[in-house]
Amino acid sequence: MQEAFGAEAGAYRRPLVLLSYSAQSRLGLAAARDLHAANALLHAANAALVVMVFVAVGGTVTTALATAVVFAFHPVASGSVAYISGRTDLLATMFTLIAVWLATPPGATRARSRTFGLLACVAVAAAAMSKESGLMAGPLVAALLWWRRAAGERTITGLHLIAAPLVSILTAALVLPAAAAATVPAVSRIRGVGTVLATFAGLVVWPAELHLDRLTPLGGGWASALGAVAILAGGLAIVAFARRPSRTGLLAVAFVLLYAPGSGLMPVYPNIADRLVFTGEQFLYAPIMVIAAAAALAVERLAAVGMSGDPSARLDDRPVRIPGVERASAYRTFVPIAVALLAALAWTPVVLARQQEFSSAERVYRTTLAHSASPRACFNLGNTLLARRDFAEAVSTYESCVAMAPGDAGAYGQLAIALQQLGRRDEARRAYERSTILDDRNARVWSNFATLDANSGRFDEARRKWERALAVDPNEQTARAALDRLDAASR
C-alpha cells in the first residue's frame, strides 16, 4: 500500500494501477500473458459500460451497441489494451464511465440521488488515482447532472453539482507532482494544440502508422491557427451547454473534457514543448468513445432522413416524428450497427498486427524509436538490454537517451550502471555525477554510485554516499546492508 501511494519527487501517482498489478501478483497472475488478459477484460468491461451509459442518457440500444463496437475495435485503442502499462487509461476510463452511469438514475428520490451521488464521487476519485486524465471525471459528472437538472430532475441540488468537481480538485493534490504546472509560453501551447489535433484527427480517420510513444514536430503558422480555433470552439461548446443544456451539447462537452488532457494545452514534456509535442495514441482511448457515439448518431440520422425522404427527420432530445416512422425506425436500428460491424471487420487485421507487435517489449521500443525520438521508449529499451546483460548495446542506447533528453537524471543513472558493468569506471563516475547533479533525491543512484566507489577502494567516499542514500530514503536496503558490512569490517 505504501509503495502504491508513494512516488518519487516529480512523478505522477497512479496508486490504483499499482494495486491492480500487486493484486494479480498475489494471485499468481503476474506473467505477461495474464497481465495482458486483464487489460483485455478491462477493455471489454469499458465497452459494456459505454452501452450502459449511452442508454442511460436516452440513446437507443442498437446505436449504443454500434458505439461500443467502434470503440472496442478502433485500432487507436489497441495500444492501451496491448501495452501492459496502458492499464492506466483502461482503469481511468472505467471509473469515469462508472461515475457517469451512477449519476444517471432517472426519477430517483432525494435519498437515492444522494446515495448514487456519493458512489459517483468515489468513482471520480478512483478515476483520478488511476491516471491524472481521470481528473476530468468530476467535471464530466457535473455536466451530466446539469443537463439532467435542466431536463426537470428536481432531486439534483447545487451540492450535487459541485461535489464531483470538488473531489477531483482534492484528489489532484494526491496524484499530481508539485511541478505539474511547468511554465510553457502560450504560443507553444497553442501551436501544440493545433499539432496534436491534426495528428489525432489523422489517426482517427486513417489509423495507420500507429506508434506508442509518438513525438511530433511542432507545426508552424497553420498549427497556431488550428490551435486557436480548437481552443475557442471548446470554450464556446462549454458556454453554449451551460446556457442551454442539451444531449448534443453534453456530447460536445464530454469530448472537450476527455480530450483536453492529451490536447497539448498542458505539454507532457515541457522541456521540449518549443520543438516537439507528445501525440501518444493512448490519449485517444477515452475520446474515441465520444467520437464513436457521434459517428453512430450521425449514421442513425442519415438513415432516418434517407428512408423518410424528409430532411426534417433528426435526432435530438425529442423522438423522431416523421411519416412512415415505423419503417424509418427499423432502418435506423439496422444501419448503425451494420456500419460499425463493417468497420470492425476492416480494422481487425490492424488490431491483430498490433497485438503481435506488443508480444515483444523490445520490438515495441525499437519500432517506436524508428519513427519517433522518444526518450521514454529509449529508456525502456536500455532497461530491457541491461536486464539481459547486453551491456555494450545498453550503453549505446542510454547515450542516445541522454542526447534526446540531456536533463534526464534517470537515463544518466542507468548509463552509469551499464558502463560500470563494462568496467569503464571513469565514464561511469562521470555519468553518476551528472545524474546526482540533475536530481540529488534518488537514493538508488546514490547507492549505486557508492558501490562504484567501494569497488574502487574509496570506502570513505562510498560511506558518505550510502549515508546520503539513507538520508533520502531510509528504506534503501542496499545502502543499509552495505553500511552494516563496512561497520563490521572496521571493528
C-alpha positions as CSV (number, residue, x, y, z in Angstrom):
1,M,0.0,0.0,0.0
2,Q,2.8,2.4,0.9
3,E,4.6,1.7,-2.4
4,A,1.3,2.3,-4.3
5,F,0.6,5.7,-2.8
6,G,4.3,6.8,-2.6
7,A,6.2,8.3,-5.6
8,E,9.5,9.8,-6.5
9,A,9.7,13.5,-6.4
10,G,8.2,15.0,-9.6
11,A,6.4,11.8,-10.6
12,Y,2.7,11.2,-11.1
13,R,0.9,9.0,-8.7
14,R,-1.3,6.2,-10.1
15,P,-1.9,4.1,-7.0
16,L,-4.9,2.0,-8.2
17,V,-2.9,0.8,-11.2
18,L,-0.1,-0.3,-9.0
19,L,-2.5,-2.0,-6.6
20,S,-4.1,-3.9,-9.5
21,Y,-0.6,-5.2,-10.5
22,S,0.0,-6.2,-6.9
23,A,-3.3,-8.0,-6.7
24,Q,-2.5,-10.0,-9.8
25,S,0.9,-10.8,-8.4
26,R,-0.6,-12.1,-5.2
27,L,-2.9,-14.3,-7.2
28,G,0.0,-15.8,-9.1
29,L,-1.2,-14.0,-12.3
30,A,1.9,-11.8,-12.9
31,A,3.0,-13.3,-16.2
32,A,2.9,-11.1,-19.3
33,R,0.1,-13.2,-20.7
34,D,-2.0,-12.8,-17.5
35,L,-1.4,-9.0,-17.4
36,H,-2.4,-8.7,-21.0
37,A,-5.6,-10.8,-20.4
38,A,-6.6,-8.5,-17.5
39,N,-6.2,-5.5,-19.8
40,A,-8.4,-7.1,-22.5
41,L,-11.1,-7.8,-19.9
42,L,-11.0,-4.2,-18.7
43,H,-11.4,-3.1,-22.3
44,A,-14.4,-5.4,-22.7
45,A,-15.9,-4.0,-19.5
46,N,-15.4,-0.5,-20.7
47,A,-17.2,-1.4,-24.0
48,A,-20.1,-2.8,-21.9
49,L,-20.2,0.4,-19.8
50,V,-20.3,2.5,-22.9
51,V,-23.6,0.7,-23.8
52,M,-25.0,1.3,-20.3
53,V,-24.1,5.0,-20.2
54,F,-25.4,5.6,-23.8
55,V,-28.7,4.0,-22.9
56,A,-28.9,5.8,-19.6
57,V,-28.7,9.2,-21.3
58,G,-31.6,8.3,-23.6
59,G,-29.9,6.6,-26.6
60,T,-31.2,3.6,-28.4
61,V,-29.8,0.2,-27.6
62,T,-28.7,-0.6,-31.1
63,T,-26.9,2.8,-31.6
64,A,-25.3,2.2,-28.2
65,L,-24.1,-1.2,-29.4
66,A,-22.7,0.4,-32.6
67,T,-20.8,2.9,-30.4
68,A,-19.4,0.2,-28.3
69,V,-18.3,-1.9,-31.3
70,V,-16.4,1.1,-32.9
71,F,-14.8,1.9,-29.5
72,A,-13.8,-1.7,-28.9
73,F,-12.3,-2.3,-32.3
74,H,-10.8,1.0,-33.4
75,P,-7.1,0.5,-33.8
76,V,-6.1,3.5,-31.7
77,A,-7.4,1.6,-28.6
78,S,-5.1,-1.3,-29.3
79,G,-2.1,0.4,-27.7
80,S,-3.7,0.9,-24.4
81,V,-5.0,-2.7,-24.4
82,A,-1.9,-4.5,-25.7
83,Y,0.6,-2.5,-23.7
84,I,0.6,-3.6,-20.1
85,S,1.3,-0.1,-18.8
86,G,-1.7,1.1,-20.8
87,R,-3.8,-0.1,-17.9
88,T,-3.7,3.5,-16.6
89,D,-6.0,4.5,-19.5
90,L,-8.2,1.5,-19.1
91,L,-8.8,2.0,-15.3
92,A,-9.2,5.8,-15.6
93,T,-11.8,5.4,-18.3
94,M,-13.6,2.6,-16.5
95,F,-14.1,4.6,-13.3
96,T,-15.1,7.6,-15.3
97,L,-17.8,5.6,-17.0
98,I,-18.9,4.1,-13.7
99,A,-19.1,7.6,-12.2
100,V,-21.2,8.9,-15.1
101,W,-23.5,5.9,-15.0
102,L,-24.1,6.3,-11.3
103,A,-25.0,9.9,-11.9
104,T,-27.8,9.0,-14.4
105,P,-30.5,7.2,-12.4
106,P,-33.8,8.6,-13.7
107,G,-36.7,9.5,-11.4
108,A,-34.6,9.0,-8.2
109,T,-35.8,10.1,-4.8
110,R,-33.6,12.6,-3.0
111,A,-32.2,9.9,-0.7
112,R,-31.4,7.6,-3.6
113,S,-29.9,10.5,-5.5
114,R,-27.6,11.3,-2.5
115,T,-26.5,7.6,-2.3
116,F,-25.8,7.4,-6.0
117,G,-24.0,10.8,-5.9
118,L,-21.8,9.6,-3.1
119,L,-20.9,6.5,-5.0
120,A,-20.2,8.6,-8.1
121,C,-17.8,10.7,-6.1
122,V,-15.9,7.6,-5.0
123,A,-15.6,6.5,-8.7
124,V,-14.4,10.1,-9.6
125,A,-11.6,9.8,-7.0
126,A,-10.7,6.3,-8.3
127,A,-10.5,7.6,-11.9
128,A,-8.0,10.3,-10.8
129,M,-6.0,7.7,-8.9
130,S,-5.7,5.6,-12.0
131,K,-4.3,8.3,-14.2
132,E,-4.2,12.1,-14.0
133,S,-6.5,12.4,-17.0
134,G,-9.1,10.8,-14.8
135,L,-9.4,14.2,-13.1
136,M,-11.8,15.1,-15.9
137,A,-14.4,12.6,-14.4
138,G,-15.6,15.2,-11.8
139,P,-16.4,17.9,-14.3
140,L,-18.0,15.4,-16.7
141,V,-20.3,14.2,-13.9
142,A,-21.2,17.8,-13.1
143,A,-22.1,18.4,-16.8
144,L,-24.3,15.4,-16.9
145,L,-26.1,16.5,-13.7
146,W,-26.5,20.0,-15.1
147,W,-28.2,18.5,-18.2
148,R,-30.5,16.3,-16.1
149,R,-31.4,19.2,-13.9
150,A,-32.3,21.3,-16.9
151,A,-34.4,18.4,-18.2
152,G,-36.5,18.6,-15.0
153,E,-34.8,16.3,-12.5
154,R,-35.7,18.1,-9.3
155,T,-33.7,15.9,-6.9
156,I,-30.4,17.5,-8.1
157,T,-29.2,20.3,-5.9
158,G,-26.4,22.7,-6.0
159,L,-24.4,20.4,-3.7
160,H,-24.8,17.5,-6.2
161,L,-23.3,19.8,-9.0
162,I,-20.2,20.8,-7.1
163,A,-19.5,17.6,-5.2
164,A,-17.8,15.6,-8.0
165,P,-15.6,18.5,-9.3
166,L,-14.6,19.2,-5.7
167,V,-13.5,15.6,-5.3
168,S,-11.4,15.9,-8.5
169,I,-9.8,19.1,-7.1
170,L,-9.0,17.4,-3.8
171,T,-7.6,14.3,-5.5
172,A,-5.4,16.4,-7.8
173,A,-3.2,17.2,-4.7
174,L,-2.6,13.5,-4.3
175,V,-1.9,12.5,-7.9
176,L,-0.1,15.5,-9.5
177,P,3.5,16.3,-8.8
178,A,4.4,19.7,-7.4
179,A,6.0,20.7,-10.8
180,A,3.0,19.7,-12.9
181,A,2.2,23.2,-13.9
182,A,5.5,24.0,-15.7
183,T,5.9,27.3,-17.4
184,V,5.5,27.0,-21.2
185,P,4.9,30.0,-23.5
186,A,1.3,30.5,-24.6
187,V,2.4,30.4,-28.3
188,S,4.0,27.0,-27.8
189,R,0.8,25.7,-26.1
190,I,-1.5,27.0,-28.9
191,R,0.8,25.5,-31.6
192,G,0.9,22.3,-29.6
193,V,-2.9,22.1,-29.6
194,G,-3.1,22.5,-33.3
195,T,-0.3,20.0,-34.0
196,V,-1.9,17.4,-31.7
197,L,-5.4,17.9,-33.2
198,A,-4.1,17.5,-36.8
199,T,-2.2,14.3,-35.8
200,F,-5.0,12.8,-33.8
201,A,-7.6,13.6,-36.5
202,G,-5.5,11.6,-38.9
203,L,-5.2,8.7,-36.6
204,V,-8.9,8.5,-36.0
205,V,-9.8,8.7,-39.7
206,W,-6.9,6.6,-41.1
207,P,-5.4,4.6,-38.2
208,A,-2.1,3.7,-39.8
209,E,1.5,4.2,-38.6
210,L,0.5,3.8,-35.0
211,H,3.3,4.2,-32.5
212,L,3.0,4.0,-28.8
213,D,5.2,7.0,-27.8
214,R,4.9,9.4,-30.7
215,L,6.6,12.8,-30.6
216,T,5.5,15.1,-33.4
217,P,7.4,18.2,-34.5
218,L,5.6,21.4,-33.6
219,G,3.7,22.8,-36.5
220,G,4.1,26.4,-37.8
221,G,1.5,29.1,-38.5
222,W,-1.2,26.6,-39.5
223,A,-0.8,24.9,-36.1
224,S,-1.2,28.2,-34.3
225,A,-4.4,29.0,-36.3
226,L,-5.8,25.5,-35.8
227,G,-5.0,25.5,-32.1
228,A,-6.6,28.9,-31.6
229,V,-9.8,27.7,-33.4
230,A,-9.8,24.5,-31.4
231,I,-9.5,26.3,-28.0
232,L,-12.2,28.8,-29.0
233,A,-14.5,26.1,-30.2
234,G,-14.0,24.1,-27.0
235,G,-14.8,27.1,-24.9
236,L,-17.8,28.0,-26.9
237,A,-19.1,24.5,-26.6
238,I,-18.9,24.6,-22.8
239,V,-20.5,28.1,-22.6
240,A,-23.3,27.1,-25.0
241,F,-24.0,23.9,-23.0
242,A,-24.0,25.9,-19.7
243,R,-26.6,28.3,-21.1
244,R,-28.8,25.8,-22.9
245,P,-28.1,22.2,-21.9
246,S,-28.9,19.5,-24.5
247,R,-27.9,16.0,-25.2
248,T,-25.9,17.1,-28.3
249,G,-24.2,19.7,-26.1
250,L,-23.5,17.1,-23.5
251,L,-21.7,15.0,-26.1
252,A,-19.6,18.0,-27.2
253,V,-18.7,18.9,-23.6
254,A,-17.8,15.2,-22.9
255,F,-15.4,15.3,-25.9
256,V,-13.8,18.6,-24.8
257,L,-13.2,17.3,-21.2
258,L,-11.9,13.8,-22.2
259,Y,-9.7,15.2,-25.0
260,A,-8.3,18.1,-23.0
261,P,-5.6,16.2,-21.1
262,G,-3.9,15.0,-24.3
263,S,-4.7,18.1,-26.4
264,G,-1.2,19.7,-25.9
265,L,-2.6,22.6,-23.9
266,M,-0.6,21.2,-21.0
267,P,2.5,19.8,-22.6
268,V,3.5,16.3,-21.3
269,Y,7.2,17.2,-21.8
270,P,7.5,20.9,-21.1
271,N,11.3,21.0,-21.7
272,I,10.8,20.2,-25.4
273,A,7.4,22.0,-25.9
274,D,9.0,24.6,-28.2
275,R,10.1,21.8,-30.6
276,L,8.1,18.6,-30.1
277,V,4.7,17.7,-28.8
278,F,3.6,14.3,-27.4
279,T,1.0,12.6,-29.5
280,G,0.8,9.2,-28.0
281,E,-2.2,7.3,-29.3
282,Q,-3.2,6.2,-25.8
283,F,-4.5,9.8,-25.3
284,L,-7.3,8.9,-27.7
285,Y,-8.6,5.9,-25.7
286,A,-11.3,7.9,-23.8
287,P,-12.1,10.5,-26.5
288,I,-12.7,7.7,-29.1
289,M,-15.8,6.7,-27.1
290,V,-17.4,10.1,-27.8
291,I,-16.2,10.2,-31.4
292,A,-17.8,6.7,-31.9
293,A,-21.1,7.9,-30.3
294,A,-21.2,11.0,-32.6
295,A,-20.5,8.8,-35.6
296,A,-23.2,6.3,-34.7
297,L,-25.7,9.1,-34.1
298,A,-24.8,10.7,-37.4
299,V,-25.3,7.4,-39.3
300,E,-28.6,7.0,-37.5
301,R,-29.7,10.4,-38.5
302,L,-28.7,9.9,-42.2
303,A,-30.5,6.6,-42.2
304,A,-33.7,8.2,-40.9
305,V,-33.5,11.0,-43.5
306,G,-32.7,8.5,-46.3
307,M,-35.7,6.3,-45.5
308,S,-38.2,9.0,-44.9
309,G,-37.2,11.4,-47.6
310,D,-37.9,14.1,-45.1
311,P,-34.8,16.3,-44.3
312,S,-36.5,17.4,-41.1
313,A,-36.0,13.9,-39.7
314,R,-33.5,14.4,-37.0
315,L,-32.2,13.1,-33.7
316,D,-32.1,15.4,-30.8
317,D,-33.6,15.4,-27.3
318,R,-37.1,14.6,-28.8
319,P,-38.4,11.5,-30.5
320,V,-38.3,11.5,-34.3
321,R,-41.8,12.2,-35.7
322,I,-42.0,11.6,-39.4
323,P,-44.3,9.9,-41.9
324,G,-43.5,6.2,-42.2
325,V,-41.8,6.3,-38.8
326,E,-42.0,2.5,-38.2
327,R,-40.1,1.8,-41.4
328,A,-37.6,4.6,-40.7
329,S,-37.0,3.4,-37.2
330,A,-36.3,-0.1,-38.3
331,Y,-33.9,1.2,-40.8
332,R,-32.2,3.4,-38.3
333,T,-31.9,0.4,-36.0
334,F,-30.1,-1.7,-38.6
335,V,-27.8,0.7,-40.3
336,P,-25.6,2.0,-37.4
337,I,-24.8,-1.5,-36.1
338,A,-24.2,-2.8,-39.7
339,V,-21.8,0.1,-40.4
340,A,-20.0,-0.5,-37.1
341,L,-19.5,-4.2,-37.7
342,L,-18.1,-3.5,-41.2
343,A,-15.7,-1.0,-39.7
344,A,-14.7,-3.5,-37.0
345,L,-14.1,-6.2,-39.7
346,A,-11.9,-3.8,-41.7
347,W,-9.9,-2.8,-38.6
348,T,-9.4,-6.4,-37.3
349,P,-6.1,-7.0,-39.3
350,V,-4.6,-3.8,-37.9
351,V,-5.6,-4.7,-34.3
352,L,-4.2,-8.2,-34.7
353,A,-0.9,-6.8,-36.1
354,R,-0.7,-4.5,-33.1
355,Q,-1.2,-7.5,-30.8
356,Q,1.7,-9.2,-32.5
357,E,3.9,-6.1,-32.2
358,F,3.3,-5.9,-28.5
359,S,4.2,-9.6,-27.9
360,S,7.8,-8.3,-27.5
361,A,8.7,-5.3,-25.4
362,E,11.9,-4.8,-27.3
363,R,10.1,-4.8,-30.6
364,V,7.7,-2.1,-29.3
365,Y,10.5,0.1,-28.2
366,R,12.5,-0.3,-31.4
367,T,9.5,0.3,-33.6
368,T,8.7,3.4,-31.7
369,L,12.3,4.7,-31.9
370,A,12.3,4.0,-35.6
371,H,9.6,6.6,-36.1
372,S,10.0,9.0,-33.1
373,A,12.8,10.2,-30.9
374,S,11.1,9.1,-27.7
375,P,13.1,9.4,-24.5
376,R,10.8,7.1,-22.7
377,A,10.9,4.3,-25.3
378,C,14.7,4.8,-25.5
379,F,15.0,4.5,-21.7
380,N,12.8,1.4,-21.6
381,L,14.8,-0.2,-24.4
382,G,18.0,0.4,-22.5
383,N,16.5,-1.2,-19.4
384,T,15.5,-4.2,-21.5
385,L,19.0,-4.6,-22.8
386,L,20.5,-4.1,-19.3
387,A,18.3,-6.8,-17.9
388,R,19.5,-9.3,-20.4
389,R,23.1,-8.2,-19.7
390,D,23.7,-6.8,-23.2
391,F,25.8,-4.0,-21.6
392,A,27.5,-2.7,-24.7
393,E,24.3,-2.1,-26.6
394,A,22.7,-0.8,-23.4
395,V,25.5,1.9,-23.2
396,S,24.9,2.9,-26.8
397,T,21.1,3.1,-26.1
398,Y,21.4,5.2,-23.0
399,E,23.8,7.5,-24.7
400,S,21.1,8.1,-27.3
401,C,18.6,8.7,-24.5
402,V,20.7,11.4,-22.9
403,A,21.3,13.0,-26.3
404,M,17.5,13.2,-26.7
405,A,16.9,14.4,-23.1
406,P,20.0,15.9,-21.6
407,G,18.1,16.7,-18.4
408,D,17.0,13.1,-17.7
409,A,18.8,12.2,-14.5
410,G,17.4,8.6,-14.6
411,A,19.0,7.9,-18.0
412,Y,22.4,9.1,-16.7
413,G,22.0,6.8,-13.7
414,Q,21.2,3.8,-15.9
415,L,24.1,4.7,-18.3
416,A,26.4,4.7,-15.3
417,I,25.3,1.1,-14.3
418,A,25.9,-0.2,-17.9
419,L,29.3,1.5,-18.0
420,Q,30.2,0.1,-14.6
421,Q,29.3,-3.4,-15.8
422,L,31.7,-3.0,-18.7
423,G,34.5,-1.9,-16.3
424,R,34.6,1.7,-17.7
425,R,34.7,3.2,-14.2
426,D,35.8,6.7,-15.0
427,E,33.0,7.1,-17.5
428,A,30.6,5.6,-15.0
429,R,31.7,8.0,-12.4
430,R,31.0,11.0,-14.7
431,A,27.6,9.6,-15.5
432,Y,26.7,9.2,-11.8
433,E,27.9,12.7,-11.1
434,R,25.8,14.1,-13.8
435,S,22.8,12.1,-12.6
436,T,23.2,13.4,-9.0
437,I,23.6,17.0,-10.2
438,L,20.3,16.8,-12.1
439,D,18.5,15.0,-9.3
440,D,20.1,14.6,-5.8
441,R,17.0,12.9,-4.4
442,N,17.4,9.5,-6.0
443,A,18.5,7.1,-3.2
444,R,19.2,4.2,-5.7
445,V,21.6,6.3,-7.8
446,W,23.5,7.4,-4.6
447,S,23.7,3.7,-3.5
448,N,24.9,2.6,-6.9
449,F,27.5,5.4,-7.0
450,A,28.7,4.3,-3.6
451,T,29.1,0.8,-4.9
452,L,31.4,2.1,-7.7
453,D,33.5,3.9,-5.0
454,A,33.7,0.8,-2.9
455,N,34.8,-1.4,-5.8
456,S,37.5,1.2,-6.5
457,G,38.7,1.1,-2.9
458,R,37.3,4.5,-2.0
459,F,35.5,3.3,1.2
460,D,35.2,6.7,2.9
461,E,33.5,8.2,-0.2
462,A,31.3,5.1,-0.5
463,R,30.2,5.5,3.1
464,R,29.2,9.1,2.6
465,K,27.2,8.2,-0.5
466,W,25.4,5.3,1.2
467,E,24.6,7.6,4.1
468,R,23.3,10.1,1.6
469,A,21.1,7.4,0.1
470,L,19.6,6.6,3.5
471,A,19.0,10.2,4.2
472,V,17.0,10.4,1.0
473,D,15.2,7.1,1.6
474,P,15.6,5.3,5.0
475,N,14.2,2.1,3.4
476,E,17.0,1.8,0.8
477,Q,18.1,-1.7,1.9
478,T,21.1,-2.0,-0.3
479,A,22.7,1.1,1.3
480,R,21.8,-0.1,4.8
481,A,23.3,-3.6,4.2
482,A,26.5,-2.1,2.8
483,L,27.0,0.2,5.7
484,D,26.5,-2.7,8.1
485,R,29.2,-4.6,6.3
486,L,31.5,-1.6,6.4
487,D,30.9,-1.2,10.2
488,A,31.5,-4.9,10.8
489,A,34.8,-4.8,8.8
490,S,36.1,-1.8,10.8
491,R,35.6,-3.5,14.2
